[in-house]
Amino acid sequence: MSIDESELLSSVRERDVDLVVVQLLKTDPTFRDWFVDQLATDRQVVDFLGVRHSVERDTGESDIEMGFETRAGDHWIVLVENKINAGKQQRQVERYFERGENYVDRNGWDGFRVALIAPEGYVSDSDRAAFEDVITYEDVRNRVERGDHDGSEFFCTVLDEAVKKRTPTDLSRWTERTVEQFRDRMASLPPVEVYDDGTTNKQLRVKSRAPDHPDAALYNVYFPGEMDGAKAQVRLNLTGHKTATVSEEEFEALKPALEREMVGLDGFRSHDRAMEPVKTEHYRSNYRSDREYIDGVVDTLCELIEAYHPLFVANETFE
């Protein structure tokens, strides 16, 4: 006799994700190093100075606070806000910065960072402008899955459920239009096809049919759940294939070539993560009709394929 674990969790709340991140920061040095690497800083960690959950001060509460010492001997504190789907309170971000300044002025810390962790679908352009650093649940999950922590499987389940909680169940009206219009354009592109196993009601994934093209490299259109189809991300994806993967060493070797090729692509940005090393965004509000919106998204997807498909076919990193 055994317990049915098909529905392991009845629900997931922000506090559950808080505690997953706190435990990883407390117990997993490789996760700590990765977490600090996601911050927009080149400071190298030589010592972990602790982590706390739900820290209240005169200026409000931090969901998570973590400290580290740099190679230069400076002590830094990271103040983390976690959001699944709740709206931000008035002056919430500003109060985080006030707490960080107080830590420096009154408590002897040398510097601070203010970061947001949230599902990809929650994060808006205004969030990226307001917070110094943004780390998505999806990024955390991908890192945890690659690690060897004893609790990795459970942590991934918590994060998966948290992402589902944020994302509407069906955005197929957008993905179906995107697939239809993309199929009309495939004949003029390098040899590619819709990757049916990776295409969902939130995203279209395209894979190459060229024998020398790595299976792990996919071309994606993703509709974040929070925007209900009103935002589309067009991105390269090196983690979306169900069987093929890109190692961290392969990703590091590819970065210079990926960034060089991106110079010729209008509006794309580079990101230091294999899930979306090259990405741009479209907004429905910038178009006169749904048809023009999807046309613009598909045009950009085709540009991405035309730029990177020849690069992957010729690249020897995967051989």
N, C-alpha and C positions, 0 to 999 in steps of 0.2 A: 504494500500500500504506500502511496506517495501523494504529496500535495500537488494539485494542478497549478503550474506556474505560467500558464498561457496568458493570464492577466495578472502579472506580478504586482503591479501598482494600481491602486484604485484611483489615484489622482496625483498630480505633481504640482507643487507650489514653488514660489520663488525661494522660500527658505530651504527646500529640499536641494535646489541647485546650489544655493549658498554653501550648504554643508558638504556637498560633493567637491566643490572647488576648494573649500577650506581643508578638507581631508587630503586632497591631492597636494596642495601647497605644503601641508604639514609633513606628509609622509613620503613624498616622491620627489627627490632632488632633480631628476630629469624633467619632470613636469614644471618645477619651479624655474629651471633655466629656460625652458620653452616659454613660459608665461612672461618672464621678464624680456625675452627676445621679442615678444609681440609689442612691447612698448616702444614708442618712437624715441628711443635713446640708445646710444652706443655703449652704455655703461655695462661693464662685465661684473657679474656677481662672484664674490669670493666667499661670502658667508650669508647664511639665512638668519634674520633677526626676529623671526616669529610671525605669527598670523593670529588674527582675532576675528570673531564674527559678531555682527550687530553692535558696533561701538558707538555709544551715545556721548555727545559733547554739547556744549552750550549752543553751538551752531547747527545741531542736528545729528543725524545718525548715518554712519557709513555701514553698508552691508558687510563689507570685508575690508580689513586693513592688513597689509603685509609689509614687513621691513626687510631690507637687504643692505649689505655692505659692498661697496664697489672695490675694484682693484686699487683705486686711488685712496682708499680708506674713508670715503664719504659714506654716510648713513642716509639712505633714502627710504621713504614710506610711500606705499601705493594705496590709494583710497578707491575702492571699487563700488560702483552702483550696479545692482543686478535688476533686470526687468524682464518679465515674461510678457505681460500684456497690460499692466497697470499704467495709467498716465503719470507723467511727472508732476510733482507738487510745485507750487510757486517757489521760485528761486532755489530749487533743489540743487541744480548744478552749481550755481554760485556759492551755495553754502558748503559744498564739497571743497571748492577752492579756498574758501575762508578757513575751513578746518586745516587744510594743508598749510596755509600761510601761518596759522597759529602754531602748528607743529614745528615749523622752522623758526619762528620768532621766539617761542616760549619753551619749547621742549628739546631743543638741541639737535633736531634733524637738519641735515644739510640740504635736502631737497625733497620734492614730492611729485607724484603723478596722479592724475585723476582719470580713471578708466571706467568704461561701461562694458558690461557683459550682457548680451541679449541675443535672442534669435535673430537670424539674418533678416527675417521679415519685419522685425520691430524697428530696425535701425534706419533712420532717415538721414538725409543730408544735414539737417539741422543738428541731429545728434553727433554726427561726425565733426561738425564745426564746434559744437559746445564742449565735448569731451576731448581731452588730449589723446586718448587712445580708445579704440573700440575692438573688443574681442568677441566674436560670435559664438553662440552655443555650438554651431556646426564645426567651427575651428577647434573648440575644446574637445568635442566628441572625436573628431578625426585624430587628434593628438593622443587622446586616451586609448583609442583603439589600436594605435601603433605601439603603445607602451606595454610594459609587462607587470603592471600593478595587479595584485591579487583581486582587487575589486573592479577591474576594468570593465568586465561584462555588465555588472550591475550599474556602474556609473554611466555607461553608454545607454542603458535602458532608461535611466532617469532623464538624460539629456534628450533622447529621442521623444519621450513622452512630453517633455517641456516644449519642444519644437512643434509637436502636433497640436498642443494646446493653443499655440499662437496662430497656427496656420488654418485658414478655412479649408473645408474638406474637398472643395471642387472648384478648380479654376480651368476646367477643361474647355470652356468656350473660348478661352484665349489660346491655350496650347493647340487645340484642334485647328483654329484659323492659322496659327503659325506653321504647323505641320503642312497644312494644305498649300499655303503659299510657298513654303520652302520646297516642297516636292516639285512645284512648277518651275523652279529655278535650278534644280539639281543637274540637269543635262549640260548646263554651261559651266559647271564647277569641276574641280578635280574629282576623282572617283570616291564619292561619299554616299552614305545612306543614313536614313533615320535609324537610330539605335533603339529598337522597340523595347528591349529589356530595361533600358534606362530612361525611357520617356514616360512621364507621369502626368497627372492633371495639373502639375505646377511647372513642369519644364519639358523642353525638347532637348534631346541629346543626339548629336550626329557623330557617326564614326566613319573612319576611312575604310575603303575596300582595297587600297593599295597594299601589296604584300610587304613592302618595306616600311610602311607607316606603323608606329607602335600602337598596339591596341589600347594602351592606357590613356592616350591623348584623345580627348573628346572635345566637341564644340557645342556649347550649351546656350539655350535661352531659358532663363529662370524668372518666374513671376513670384516675387515675395508675397507671402500671405497677407501681411498687414495692409498692403495697397490694393488688394482685391483685383489685381490685374492692371492697375493704373501705372505700375512701374514694371519695366522689363530689364533684366540684366543680360547682356550678351558677354560671354566669357569663355576663355579656354579652361578646360578642366582636366587635371591629371590624376584625379582620385575617384572618378565616377563609374569606371568600368567594374563590373561585378567580379571579374577574375584577374584581370591584368592590373598591375600596380606600378607606381614609380617610387623608387627608393629615395631617401633623403639625399644620398650621394648623387643619384641621377638628376634630381631636381636642382641641386647646387650647380652641377655641371651645365645644365641647360639655361640657367638664369641669364648669362650674358647674351646668348643668342636670342632669347625671348625678348629681352629689352631692346636689342638692336632692331629687331623686326617691328617692334611696336612704334618706332619713330614715324613710320609711314602711315599709321592708323590714326585717324582723327578722333579725339575724345577718349581714347583708351588710357587706362592707368595700370601701372604694375603693382602687384601685391606679393608680399613675401610668404605666400602659402600656395601649396600645390593645388588646392581646390579651385583657385581662381587667380593664377599668376598674372593674367591679363584680363581686364574687365572694363566695360562701359555700361551706361544706363540710358534708357529711354523713358519718357514720361508721356502718358496719354494726353495730359493737358497741353502739351506742345504741338498737338496735331488737330486738324479740323474734323477728322472722323476716325472711327476704329480701323477702317481699311487703310488709311494713310499711316496710322500708328503701327500696325503690323507690317505694312510695307517697309517702313523705316527700320523696324527691328530685323526683318529678314535681310534687307540690304546690308545691314551691319554684320549679321551672321555670315553672309556670303563673303564680305570683305575679310573677316577674320579667317575663314577657311582658305581663301586665296592667298593670304599672307603667310599662314603658318603651315599649311599642308605640305608645300614643297620643302620647307625647313625640316619638318619631321622625317620626310622620306629620305632626305640627304644626310641627316644627322646620324652620327655613329655612336651616340651615347648609349643607345639601347642594345647595341650589338654585343 
